[in-house]
Amino acid sequence: MVRLNKIYTRTGDNGTTGLVDGSRVAKDDPRLAAMGDVDETNSAIGVALAALDDGEIATILRRIQNDLFDLGADLATPGDDFTSSDMALRIVPAQVARLEAEIDRLNEGLEPLRSFILPGGNPAAAALHLARAAARRAERTAVNAARTIALNPAALAYLNRLSDHLFVTARLLNKASDGDILWVPGASR
């Protein structure tokens, strides 16, 4: 269990931050950029949750928020052994498979896409579209970091599926209100 009695430590005043193994890296390190983008994605999901009543979608999104903390811990753990253990929290393939199963199930009741969709709709769906864009950025920054450091392939796959999941979930939430907002090419000419 995590216990924080003091929020500031001053150890980062020199522009570095600590990783799980105690090593320190610059705050602009690619690993930290990916971690920050994952945190932003999680925060955007929290905004969506604030606009939702409790129910299946809220339960799913809260589980994803917990997964994103796991993913942040995974990214903050150096090394190339991606086995999850008591000492190293790692994203596992089952978490990716769960996202895939949820995407398939949630997508069943949606009409096939006829156009690109503009981000928006009801407040929860709009927040999920923002979370989806942040998840895509988190994936790009994690892929960039993986060029120079070892990152868990399951964590990268999770980020890839997450943006798809958030897209389908936003569509489902909009279906319950006014539906998707479709892109009309050249409509403003």
C-alpha positions, -999 to +999 in steps of 0.1 A: +000+000+000+013+035-008+015+059+020+026+095+015+029+117+045+047+145+027+039+156-008+071+175-016+105+161-011+128+187-028+147+158-045+135+169-079+146+205-075+177+197-096+155+186-126+156+149-119+131+124-106+133+089-092+124+057-108+111+025-091+146+011-088+159+043-071+178+056-101+173+092-112+166+105-146+160+140-161+124+152-159+124+156-197+136+121-202+114+102-229+103+077-202+090+105-181+073+121-211+054+089-216+045+087-180+032+122-180+010+115-211-004+084-194-012+106-163-029+131-185-050+104-202-060+091-167-070+127-157-092+131-188-109+098-180-116+113-145-133+143-161-155+119-181-163+100-150-174+132-133-201+135-160-213+099-157-237+082-133-225+050-118-231+021-141-212-004-163-193+023-182-182+040-150-170+007-136-151+000-168-135+034-168-125+031-131-108-002-139-089+015-168-078+043-144-063+017-121-047+000-151-031+033-160-015+036-126-002+001-132+011+012-166+028+043-150+045+020-125+055-003-154+070+026-174+088+038-142+105+004-137+138+001-157+150-032-170+140-057-196+124-083-175+087-076-180+074-103-157+050-089-131+059-096-095+056-082-060+087-060-068+078-050-104+042-041-114+039-048-151+010-047-176+002-082-186-014-095-218-046-104-200-052-066-195-049-060-232-072-089-240-098-075-216-097-042-234-102-060-267-131-080-254-148-049-240-142-030-273-159-059-292-188-061-268-194-023-266-191-019-304-218-046-311-246-021-307-231+007-327-238+015-363-208+010-387-189+042-393-200+062-424-177+091-418-150+103-395-164+115-362-158+150-347-148+149-310-177+161-289-212+152-280-224+149-245-199+160-218-187+125-209-182+115-245-164+147-252-141+141-223-134+105-236-125+119-270-100+142-252-087+111-233-085+092-266-063+119-281-041+120-250-038+081-251-026+084-287+000+109-276+010+086-247+014+058-272+036+079-295+058+091-266+061+056-252+071+043-287+096+071-289+110+061-255+112+025-265+136+034-292+163+040-266+152+020-235+134-013-229+097-009-224+072-037-218+055-046-252+023-053-233+023-017-220+026-004-256-002-027-268-024-016-239-019+021-249-028+012-285-060-007-275-069+020-250-074+047-275-097+024-295-116+015-264-121+052-255-133+059-290-159+031-290-170+041-255-174+078-265-195+066-295-216+045-272-222+074-248-232+096-277-256+070-290-275+073-258-279+111-265-278+128-299-255+104-317-221+109-333-211+142-347-201+134-383-174+152-402-187+168-434-158+172-457-155+208-471-187+219-452-171+253-443-158+263-477 
